[in-house]
């Protein structure tokens, strides 16, 4: 049944508060402007173009990426490798193909939403062990005790209002499903992804998040997974087969990186497999 006209919400008040001329001037694309591509935050290997070699982007500043895999597929180990490789230090011993770019004086922030304080600290220590020392600009948070709305608001505060906001190079969210009550809420899922787009654009940071997928499927769970797959710059799938993990660039706006493989070594640290690149 159609609603009476008086019951239909009016958009007049909402539109009256918008300055469309300001939006016009701010967002109009100048096709004659000489724009540079977004600078690379993290690269994975190299590609050849006209006899020159260039770093293959995994993620760029001002955009976000996502790691997707089933439970216990070592996604968090890969996250540790990404953070350590972005920082640098001795991490190239473990992952010679992963490299951070333009990282000087930039904060590296890791937000964990599900693990205990002990395990969150363990991941942070793993990063520092791979780097070879503690890194003053590396900050780790464990938000397990908070509800989904507070986690969302805290991350937004970190990226847009906190003392870190103007100097964030890389921020990771492990995992995205815990900043909303249900991954099957279409409206909230879209809001989360739109917020990620805004956070990264305003802060010029690269955000890397993690999503679960069920075994035997090729999609991350829920509406949130579908929305992230559509909007993320890079979606890398993580699959574990016995003792080796395979990382594939299933969706990317950039030149796809080659398949990456790694194992957990005798010191329980992730290490790129021989011949992976």
N, C-alpha and C positions, 0 to 999 in steps of 0.2 A: 504494500500500500504506500502511495506517495504521501510524504509529509506535507501538512499545510505550509504555505509559504512563510507564515510567521514563525514556524518552528525550525526553519532552515537557517543554520548559523551564517551570519553575514561576514564577508571578508573586508568590508569597507574600512573598519577600524584598523585591521591589520595592515592593509595597503596604505592607509593614510599616514602611517608612521615610517614608511620607507621613502628614502630619497632616491628616486629612480635616476635622476640626472647624475647624481654622485656615482651610482652604480654603473651608469652608462660610461662615464669618463674613466672609472677605475678598471672596468673589466673588458672594455673594447679592445680587440686584438688588432695591433698595427702590423699589417702584412709586410710592410717595408722595413720594419725594425730588424736589426741584426741581433737575433737572440742566440744565446749559447745554450746547449743542453744542460739539464741539471747536473751538477758535479757529482762524480761517483763517490759514494761513501764507503762501499765495500765491493771489491771485485773478486771474481773467482776464475782464475786462469786468464788466458789471452786469446785474441782472435787476430787473424791476418787480414789486412785490407790494403790493397795496392802496394804490396811488398813491405808494409810496415806493420808492426805489432802493437796492439792496443789492449788495455785491460778490459775484460768482459764484465760488465756491471752485474752485480747481484742486487744491489740497491743503491739508489741515489738520494742525495739530500732533498728533503721536501716531499718524500714519498714513503710508502710503507710496503712491507713484504710479509709473507706468511709461510711458516713451516707447517706442513700437514702430514699426519701419520697416525697409525693406530697406537693404542696404549702400549707403553713399554717398548717403543721402537727406537729409543735413544734420541728423541727429539731434543731433550734438555742437554744431552751431551753435545749435540750439534750447536745448540744455542751457546753453550760455553765456548765452543771453538770460534763461533762468529764474534762473540764479545772479545775473546783473547786476541784474535787476529786483527780486529779493529784497533785494539790498543797497541799491539805490536810486541816489542820486547823480543823474547825468545820463542814466541808463538810460531814463527816460521819453521821451527824444528818439527812441530806437530802438523801444521797445515801450510806447506810452502805455497800452495796455490791461492790461499785466501789472504787478502791484503786490505787494510784500511787506508783511506785517502783523506788528506786534509784534516788530520785528527788533532793537531796541536791546540792545546788549551780548551778542548771540548770535553764536556762531561759524558760519561757512559753510565747509563742507568738501567738497572735490571729490576723489574717488578714481578714478583712471584705471587700468584693468587691462591695456590692450593697446598704447597708444601709446608711442613713445620719449620719453625725457626732454625732448628738444627740442620735440616736438609737444605734450606735456603742458604744458610751460611756455608754449607759444604760445597754447593755449586759456586758460590763466590770465591771460596778458597781454591777451587779447581781452576777458575779463570786466572787467579793470581799465580798459581803454580805454573800454568802454561806460559804466562807472560814472563815469569822468572822473578817477580817481586810484586809487592803491593803497589797499586796505582792510586794516587791520591784523588784522581777525578772519577774513580769508579765507585758508584753508590748502589747499594742493593737494598730492596725493601721486600718484606714478607707481609702480605695483606690477608692471610688466611682467616683471621678473626673477624674481618669486616664483612658486611653484606655487599651484594653486587653494586648497589647504587653508590655506596660510599667508596668502593674501589674505583668506579668510573669517575666520580668527582675528584678523588685524590689524584688520579693520573692526569686529568684535565688541569688541575691546579699545578701539578709538577711542570707540565709542558707550557702552560700559558701564563702562570702567575708567580711561581716560586723563584727563589734565588738562582735556580739553574736555567731558567726559561730561555735566556738569550744565548746560551753556550752549550746546548745539548747537541752532541754529534750523533749518538746512537742510543735508543731506548728500546728495551725488549719487554714484552708483556707475555708472561707464561702463566695462564693462557687466557685468550680472549673470551672464551665462553663464560668465564667467571665474573665478567663485568656487566652481565645482564642475567635476569632471573631464569629465562629459558631461551635456548637457541632457536626455538620455533616461534618466537614472537616476531612477526614480520616488521611491525612498526619500530620496535626497539632495536632490532637488528640493523635496520637501515639507519637509525639514529646513531648507533655505535660506529658504523662504517663512515657515515658522513662526518662524525666527530674526528675519526682518525685522519680523514682527508684534511680537515681544518687544522688539527693539531700540528700535523707535519708541515703543512703549507705555511702556517704562521711562524712556527718555531724554526723552520728550515732544518729540522732533524730528520734522521731516518728511523722509522719505527719498524721493528720486526716482532711479529706476534706468532703464537702457536695455537693450532687447532687440532682436535682429535678427528679421526675418521674411523669408521667401523671396519674391521677386517673383511676383505672381500669386496669392498666398494671403492669407487674412484672419486668420491666426493667427501669433503668435510661435512660434519653433522649440521643439520638444521638450516633455517633461513640465514643465520649469521654466516655459516660457511659459504652459502651461495652468494651472499652479498660481498663477502671478502674476495672470493674468487673473481668476481666481476670487476672490482675496483682496485685491487692490489697491483702494484707494479710487478712483483714477482711472487709466484706461488710455487714453492718447492715441495715435492712429495718425498717423504722419508720412509723407507722400507727396510726392515731388518730381516736378514736371512742367516740364521745361526749366529755366527760371531761377526758378520760384516754388515754394514749399513750402507744403503745406496740412496743417494740424493739426486733427484731428477728435476729439471726445470720445466714442469708441466705447463705453466702459463707464465709468460713474461712479455713486457712491452719492449724489452731490449733484445740484443742478440743472445740467444740461449747459451748458457754455459754448458760445458761438457759434463757428463755424469760424474759425480764425485762419490768416492767410496772411502769409508774409514772403519777402523776397528778400535776396540778398547785395549790399550796395552797393559803390560804387567803392573803398571802403577795406577791403573784405573783412570787413565786419561785418554781422551779420543785422539787418534792419530791417523792421518791420511794414509790410505793403503798404497803400497808400492805399485807404481804403474797406473795409479788412478788418473793422473794427468800426464 
